[in-house]
Amino acid sequence: MKTRSLTLALSALALATASFVASAADHVFSNTAQLQVESGNATPYPSNIPVSGLGGNITQVTVTLHGFSSGDLYSPLLLLVAPGGQKIMLTNGAPNGTKSTSNATWTFSASGVAVPSGAVPSGTYLPSSFFPDTPPPPAPAGPYSTDLTTINGAAAGQNGSWELYVRNFTGGINQTALTIASGWTLNITDDVPDTTCASE
């Protein structure tokens, strides 16, 4: 009886070590070129990230800015345009009391929080739009959404060039620079299994 129990236990262990782990796949794409502007459109306009290898259905998209600085958060406008035609206003102005951010890492996510008042630190924030300003061409005309989940769905049409339009609505004595020192990153999750073999 003891021998049989030991044999069964070893068989179960062998099956466990030969098993596979499947989970949703994260695809990370970046453009590390700096974006900076005193007033008007940033250079380049837009900033592009080529995306390939997406399959199945997209379940989540987040956008991260690296080294984001602005002395007046009422001024920046950032519009994300996906190859499938979705137009997401990541930020357009700011709520009352919001002032600035300095060399911060901002991630825009549908599961983020509202941008706080005062000096805004690094964090994960909801896209928001407080003003009716629109980016000039070649940015597409509105309407614009602030809901990143509108990109979720069939992934095949989202392979291509993703665009980030950055504009700074300042001038005169209130002029303050906008800088995204180390560019931006897309993190796209799809439901195609990421299959890896468990270690023995």
SEMISE-932729 format. One record per residue: x, y, z of N, C-alpha, C in turn; residue in one letter. Coordinates in pm, whole numbers, m for minus. Example, Ala and Ser with C-alpha at 12.3 -4.5 7.8 and 13.67 -1.06 7.14 Angstrom:
2
{rec {1319 m569 780} {1230 m450 780} {1320 m330 780} 'A'}
{rec {1285 m225 708} {1367 m106 714} {1290 3 787} 'S'}
***
This chain:
200
{rec {83 m121 0} {0 0 0} {86 125 0} 'M'}
{rec {192 123 82} {279 239 88} {347 262 m46} 'K'}
{rec {388 153 m113} {455 166 m242} {362 228 m346} 'T'}
{rec {236 182 m342} {139 235 m438} {115 383 m413} 'R'}
{rec {103 426 m289} {81 567 m257} {198 652 m305} 'S'}
{rec {320 602 m285} {439 675 m328} {441 690 m479} 'L'}
{rec {403 582 m550} {401 586 m696} {302 690 m747} 'T'}
{rec {183 694 m687} {82 791 m726} {130 934 m700} 'L'}
{rec {195 955 m585} {244 1088 m551} {348 1136 m651} 'A'}
{rec {441 1046 m689} {544 1082 m785} {484 1111 m922} 'L'}
{rec {381 1037 m959} {316 1060 m1088} {250 1197 m1091} 'S'}
{rec {185 1234 m980} {121 1365 m972} {223 1477 m980} 'A'}
{rec {338 1458 m916} {444 1558 m919} {498 1574 m1061} 'L'}
{rec {515 1463 m1132} {564 1469 m1269} {468 1545 m1358} 'A'}
{rec {337 1522 m1341} {238 1594 m1419} {242 1743 m1388} 'L'}
{rec {262 1777 m1261} {264 1917 m1221} {381 1991 m1282} 'A'}
{rec {499 1927 m1283} {617 1996 m1334} {614 2006 m1486} 'T'}
{rec {532 1924 m1552} {523 1929 m1697} {409 2017 m1744} 'A'}
{rec {335 2078 m1650} {218 2158 m1686} {260 2292 m1747} 'S'}
{rec {165 2356 m1810} {189 2486 m1872} {103 2592 m1804} 'F'}
{rec {157 2715 m1803} {86 2827 m1743} {42 2921 m1854} 'V'}
{rec {m87 2947 m1865} {m138 3037 m1970} {m202 3158 m1904} 'A'}
{rec {m168 3276 m1953} {m226 3399 m1902} {m233 3501 m2013} 'S'}
{rec {m303 3612 m1989} {m310 3719 m2088} {m171 3775 m2112} 'A'}
{rec {m148 3821 m2236} {m15 3869 m2273} {m9 4021 m2271} 'A'}
{rec {97 4075 m2211} {124 4218 m2214} {223 4248 m2325} 'D'}
{rec {190 4348 m2404} {279 4394 m2511} {320 4537 m2476} 'H'}
{rec {450 4561 m2468} {500 4691 m2427} {577 4754 m2543} 'V'}
{rec {539 4876 m2580} {601 4948 m2690} {635 5089 m2641} 'F'}
{rec {752 5140 m2680} {795 5271 m2630} {855 5356 m2741} 'S'}
{rec {843 5486 m2723} {916 5586 m2801} {985 5674 m2697} 'N'}
{rec {1116 5665 m2688} {1189 5733 m2581} {1235 5874 m2618} 'T'}
{rec {1199 5921 m2736} {1241 6055 m2778} {1169 6161 m2695} 'A'}
{rec {1243 6263 m2656} {1187 6372 m2575} {1085 6453 m2655} 'Q'}
{rec {978 6494 m2586} {883 6591 m2641} {891 6716 m2554} 'L'}
{rec {903 6832 m2618} {914 6956 m2541} {854 7070 m2622} 'Q'}
{rec {788 7162 m2553} {729 7277 m2621} {708 7389 m2521} 'V'}
{rec {737 7512 m2563} {704 7630 m2481} {556 7663 m2499} 'E'}
{rec {516 7684 m2625} {377 7715 m2655} {344 7663 m2794} 'S'}
{rec {228 7599 m2808} {189 7542 m2936} {211 7393 m2940} 'G'}
{rec {243 7341 m3059} {258 7198 m3077} {397 7151 m3037} 'N'}
{rec {402 7035 m2975} {531 6975 m2942} {598 6924 m3069} 'A'}
{rec {727 6905 m3062} {802 6844 m3172} {855 6708 m3125} 'T'}
{rec {823 6598 m3195} {741 6591 m3316} {591 6599 m3286} 'P'}
{rec {514 6622 m3389} {368 6635 m3375} {304 6562 m3493} 'Y'}
{rec {255 6438 m3473} {251 6364 m3347} {380 6287 m3321} 'P'}
{rec {388 6230 m3200} {488 6129 m3167} {426 5993 m3194} 'S'}
{rec {501 5906 m3262} {445 5778 m3307} {511 5659 m3238} 'N'}
{rec {431 5555 m3216} {483 5424 m3173} {425 5319 m3267} 'I'}
{rec {512 5249 m3343} {463 5139 m3427} {434 5015 m3342} 'P'}
{rec {320 4955 m3365} {275 4840 m3287} {250 4723 m3382} 'V'}
{rec {297 4605 m3342} {272 4483 m3420} {261 4366 m3325} 'S'}
{rec {209 4255 m3377} {203 4132 m3299} {79 4117 m3212} 'G'}
{rec {m17 4208 m3224} {m139 4196 m3143} {m232 4094 m3207} 'L'}
{rec {m298 4015 m3123} {m395 3918 m3171} {m509 3905 m3072} 'G'}
{rec {m608 3827 m3109} {m722 3807 m3019} {m796 3937 m2994} 'G'}
{rec {m822 3963 m2867} {m893 4084 m2827} {m812 4162 m2725} 'N'}
{rec {m808 4292 m2740} {m745 4379 m2641} {m834 4387 m2519} 'I'}
{rec {m774 4371 m2402} {m849 4379 m2276} {m811 4500 m2192} 'T'}
{rec {m697 4561 m2222} {m656 4680 m2146} {m547 4755 m2222} 'Q'}
{rec {m554 4888 m2214} {m449 4975 m2268} {m414 5080 m2163} 'V'}
{rec {m286 5097 m2137} {m241 5208 m2053} {m134 5286 m2128} 'T'}
{rec {m121 5414 m2093} {m23 5503 m2156} {59 5567 m2045} 'V'}
{rec {191 5560 m2055} {278 5615 m1951} {367 5724 m2011} 'T'}
{rec {372 5839 m1941} {462 5949 m1976} {582 5942 m1883} 'L'}
{rec {702 5956 m1938} {824 5946 m1859} {893 6083 m1850} 'H'}
{rec {911 6131 m1726} {975 6261 m1708} {885 6376 m1747} 'G'}
{rec {758 6370 m1703} {659 6471 m1739} {671 6592 m1646} 'F'}
{rec {690 6708 m1708} {699 6833 m1631} {613 6940 m1695} 'S'}
{rec {539 7011 m1612} {461 7126 m1657} {440 7218 m1537} 'S'}
{rec {473 7344 m1555} {453 7441 m1447} {311 7491 m1436} 'G'}
{rec {226 7451 m1530} {87 7497 m1532} {2 7389 m1597} 'D'}
{rec {m60 7303 m1517} {m134 7189 m1571} {m267 7227 m1634} 'L'}
{rec {m300 7356 m1635} {m415 7401 m1713} {m382 7400 m1862} 'Y'}
{rec {m254 7398 m1897} {m211 7420 m2035} {m198 7295 m2122} 'S'}
{rec {m154 7180 m2072} {m128 7067 m2162} {m254 7004 m2220} 'P'}
{rec {m242 6961 m2345} {m341 6877 m2412} {m266 6759 m2471} 'L'}
{rec {m312 6638 m2439} {m252 6516 m2492} {m362 6427 m2547} 'L'}
{rec {m354 6399 m2678} {m454 6317 m2745} {m389 6191 m2799} 'L'}
{rec {m444 6074 m2762} {m398 5945 m2813} {m491 5901 m2925} 'L'}
{rec {m432 5863 m3039} {m511 5812 m3151} {m461 5672 m3185} 'V'}
{rec {m552 5574 m3179} {m519 5435 m3208} {m539 5406 m3357} 'A'}
{rec {m471 5304 m3411} {m490 5271 m3552} {m634 5238 m3589} 'P'}
{rec {m711 5189 m3492} {m851 5157 m3517} {m942 5278 m3522} 'G'}
{rec {m886 5397 m3500} {m964 5521 m3509} {m1011 5577 m3377} 'G'}
{rec {m989 5507 m3266} {m1030 5560 m3136} {m945 5682 m3101} 'Q'}
{rec {m1010 5783 m3045} {m943 5910 m3011} {m967 5937 m2863} 'K'}
{rec {m861 5923 m2783} {m873 5933 m2638} {m800 6058 m2590} 'I'}
{rec {m873 6151 m2529} {m813 6269 m2469} {m756 6228 m2333} 'M'}
{rec {m625 6219 m2325} {m563 6178 m2199} {m568 6290 m2097} 'L'}
{rec {m540 6411 m2141} {m555 6527 m2052} {m577 6651 m2137} 'T'}
{rec {m666 6737 m2090} {m694 6864 m2156} {m733 6962 m2047} 'N'}
{rec {m633 7033 m1993} {m658 7118 m1878} {m657 7040 m1748} 'G'}
{rec {m700 7104 m1643} {m693 7042 m1511} {m802 7100 m1421} 'A'}
{rec {m840 7028 m1315} {m942 7080 m1223} {m888 7197 m1141} 'P'}
{rec {m978 7273 m1082} {m938 7385 m997} {m845 7338 m886} 'N'}
{rec {m738 7414 m864} {m643 7382 m758} {m524 7301 m804} 'G'}
{rec {m533 7243 m925} {m419 7168 m978} {m317 7265 m1031} 'T'}
{rec {m190 7241 m1001} {m89 7340 m1035} {17 7289 m1130} 'K'}
{rec {92 7187 m1090} {211 7152 m1166} {249 7006 m1143} 'S'}
{rec {344 6962 m1224} {408 6833 m1204} {552 6846 m1250} 'T'}
{rec {643 6771 m1189} {785 6788 m1221} {856 6653 m1232} 'S'}
{rec {909 6626 m1351} {985 6503 m1377} {914 6380 m1325} 'N'}
{rec {784 6374 m1349} {699 6268 m1293} {673 6158 m1397} 'A'}
{rec {633 6044 m1348} {587 5934 m1433} {436 5923 m1416} 'T'}
{rec {365 5962 m1520} {219 5954 m1519} {176 5837 m1605} 'W'}
{rec {89 5751 m1550} {26 5647 m1629} {m123 5676 m1637} 'T'}
{rec {m175 5677 m1760} {m319 5694 m1780} {m382 5556 m1796} 'F'}
{rec {m485 5531 m1715} {m548 5399 m1713} {m696 5414 m1679} 'S'}
{rec {m777 5324 m1733} {m920 5324 m1700} {m943 5288 m1554} 'A'}
{rec {m842 5233 m1487} {m854 5199 m1345} {m776 5297 m1257} 'S'}
{rec {m737 5411 m1313} {m664 5510 m1236} {m755 5594 m1147} 'G'}
{rec {m697 5697 m1087} {m772 5789 m1001} {m773 5927 m1066} 'V'}
{rec {m862 6012 m1019} {m868 6148 m1071} {m739 6223 m1036} 'A'}
{rec {m696 6309 m1127} {m577 6391 m1102} {m603 6478 m978} 'V'}
{rec {m515 6474 m878} {m540 6550 m754} {m509 6698 m771} 'P'}
{rec {m543 6775 m670} {m511 6917 m671} {m369 6939 m621} 'S'}
{rec {m318 7060 m643} {m184 7093 m597} {m78 7042 m692} 'G'}
{rec {42 7022 m640} {151 6965 m719} {125 6815 m735} 'A'}
{rec {121 6768 m858} {78 6630 m885} {201 6540 m897} 'V'}
{rec {209 6436 m814} {324 6345 m818} {307 6238 m924} 'P'}
{rec {404 6149 m935} {390 6031 m1019} {271 5949 m970} 'S'}
{rec {201 5885 m1064} {87 5805 m1025} {12 5754 m1146} 'G'}
{rec {m99 5685 m1120} {m185 5631 m1225} {m318 5705 m1222} 'T'}
{rec {m349 5771 m1333} {m461 5865 m1336} {m561 5830 m1447} 'Y'}
{rec {m683 5873 m1423} {m786 5863 m1525} {m765 5971 m1631} 'L'}
{rec {m787 5939 m1759} {m790 6045 m1859} {m899 6146 m1825} 'P'}
{rec {m877 6274 m1860} {m975 6377 m1826} {m964 6492 m1925} 'S'}
{rec {m1076 6562 m1942} {m1080 6679 m2030} {m1168 6785 m1965} 'S'}
{rec {m1110 6902 m1939} {m1182 7009 m1870} {m1212 7128 m1960} 'F'}
{rec {m1152 7134 m2078} {m1171 7248 m2167} {m1212 7201 m2305} 'F'}
{rec {m1275 7287 m2385} {m1319 7248 m2519} {m1211 7263 m2626} 'P'}
{rec {m1089 7301 m2586} {m982 7319 m2685} {m959 7190 m2763} 'D'}
{rec {m923 7205 m2891} {m895 7089 m2975} {m757 7105 m3037} 'T'}
{rec {m688 6993 m3061} {m556 7000 m3125} {m571 7029 m3274} 'P'}
{rec {m479 7107 m3330} {m487 7139 m3474} {m446 7020 m3560} 'P'}
{rec {m480 7023 m3689} {m436 6917 m3781} {m284 6905 m3780} 'P'}
{rec {m233 6784 m3805} {m305 6667 m3860} {m380 6583 m3757} 'P'}
{rec {m395 6630 m3634} {m476 6557 m3537} {m619 6547 m3590} 'A'}
{rec {m683 6433 m3571} {m821 6418 m3620} {m918 6503 m3540} 'P'}
{rec {m1025 6542 m3605} {m1129 6619 m3537} {m1204 6531 m3437} 'A'}
{rec {m1271 6597 m3342} {m1349 6526 m3244} {m1474 6466 m3304} 'G'}
{rec {m1559 6406 m3220} {m1551 6408 m3074} {m1443 6314 m3020} 'P'}
{rec {m1400 6344 m2896} {m1297 6266 m2829} {m1356 6200 m2705} 'Y'}
{rec {m1305 6082 m2676} {m1345 6010 m2555} {m1239 6029 m2449} 'S'}
{rec {m1275 6006 m2324} {m1178 5997 m2214} {m1178 5856 m2154} 'T'}
{rec {m1233 5760 m2228} {m1249 5623 m2178} {m1157 5530 m2257} 'D'}
{rec {m1048 5487 m2195} {m953 5398 m2263} {m1013 5262 m2295} 'L'}
{rec {m1121 5223 m2228} {m1180 5092 m2257} {m1247 5089 m2394} 'T'}
{rec {m1267 5204 m2458} {m1326 5203 m2592} {m1230 5141 m2694} 'T'}
{rec {m1101 5127 m2656} {m1004 5061 m2744} {m1013 4910 m2733} 'I'}
{rec {m1069 4861 m2623} {m1080 4716 m2603} {m1161 4651 m2714} 'N'}
{rec {m1126 4527 m2747} {m1196 4455 m2853} {m1096 4397 m2951} 'G'}
{rec {m1142 4369 m3072} {m1060 4302 m3173} {m926 4373 m3190} 'A'}
{rec {m817 4296 m3180} {m684 4355 m3177} {m620 4370 m3314} 'A'}
{rec {m664 4292 m3412} {m595 4291 m3541} {m588 4431 m3603} 'A'}
{rec {m694 4510 m3590} {m697 4643 m3648} {m616 4746 m3572} 'G'}
{rec {m558 4706 m3458} {m479 4799 m3377} {m329 4783 m3400} 'Q'}
{rec {m291 4694 m3490} {m152 4688 m3533} {m129 4802 m3631} 'N'}
{rec {m26 4880 m3604} {0 4997 m3688} {59 5108 m3604} 'G'}
{rec {45 5230 m3650} {105 5345 m3583} {7 5408 m3484} 'S'}
{rec {45 5408 m3356} {m29 5479 m3253} {31 5619 m3242} 'W'}
{rec {m54 5720 m3226} {m10 5858 m3231} {m43 5931 m3101} 'E'}
{rec {51 6013 m3056} {29 6099 m2940} {49 6244 m2983} 'L'}
{rec {m60 6321 m2981} {m55 6464 m3015} {m42 6544 m2886} 'Y'}
{rec {62 6625 m2876} {89 6703 m2755} {89 6851 m2792} 'V'}
{rec {10 6929 m2720} {3 7073 m2743} {2 7143 m2608} 'R'}
{rec {62 7261 m2605} {69 7341 m2482} {0 7475 m2509} 'N'}
{rec {m114 7496 m2443} {m192 7618 m2464} {m146 7728 m2369} 'F'}
{rec {m32 7788 m2399} {18 7897 m2315} {68 8009 m2404} 'T'}
{rec {99 8121 m2340} {152 8235 m2413} {163 8355 m2323} 'G'}
{rec {237 8455 m2368} {250 8578 m2292} {321 8557 m2160} 'G'}
{rec {276 8629 m2057} {344 8625 m1928} {323 8493 m1856} 'I'}
{rec {221 8415 m1897} {193 8287 m1831} {262 8170 m1900} 'N'}
{rec {350 8198 m1993} {412 8091 m2069} {499 8002 m1980} 'Q'}
{rec {477 7872 m1991} {556 7774 m1916} {576 7651 m2002} 'T'}
{rec {695 7595 m2000} {728 7483 m2088} {660 7354 m2043} 'A'}
{rec {636 7269 m2141} {589 7133 m2117} {698 7040 m2168} 'L'}
{rec {737 6943 m2086} {841 6849 m2124} {800 6707 m2088} 'T'}
{rec {820 6616 m2181} {811 6472 m2154} {950 6420 m2187} 'I'}
{rec {1037 6419 m2087} {1181 6408 m2109} {1224 6277 m2173} 'A'}
{rec {1158 6167 m2137} {1201 6036 m2186} {1094 5964 m2265} 'S'}
{rec {1003 6041 m2324} {904 5983 m2412} {789 5913 m2343} 'G'}
{rec {729 5818 m2414} {606 5755 m2365} {603 5607 m2401} 'W'}
{rec {518 5534 m2327} {508 5388 m2342} {362 5346 m2351} 'T'}
{rec {335 5252 m2440} {206 5184 m2448} {219 5046 m2386} 'L'}
{rec {126 5010 m2298} {116 4873 m2248} {m21 4820 m2290} 'N'}
{rec {m18 4722 m2378} {m141 4668 m2436} {m155 4521 m2395} 'I'}
{rec {m265 4488 m2332} {m291 4350 m2291} {m396 4289 m2382} 'T'}
{rec {m365 4171 m2437} {m466 4099 m2514} {m493 3963 m2449} 'D'}
{rec {m594 3895 m2501} {m635 3769 m2437} {m574 3645 m2504} 'D'}
{rec {m473 3666 m2588} {m402 3552 m2645} {m313 3493 m2535} 'V'}
{rec {m327 3364 m2504} {m251 3307 m2393} {m101 3323 m2410} 'P'}
{rec {m36 3363 m2303} {109 3366 m2295} {151 3234 m2231} 'D'}
{rec {189 3136 m2310} {211 2999 m2261} {358 2978 m2232} 'T'}
{rec {387 2943 m2107} {525 2915 m2067} {529 2785 m1988} 'T'}
{rec {636 2712 m2000} {651 2584 m1929} {696 2609 m1787} 'C'}
{rec {631 2544 m1693} {671 2556 m1553} {806 2489 m1532} 'A'}
{rec {886 2544 m1440} {1017 2486 m1412} {1001 2353 m1339} 'S'}
{rec {1097 2267 m1361} {1086 2135 m1299} {1121 2142 m1151} 'E'}
***
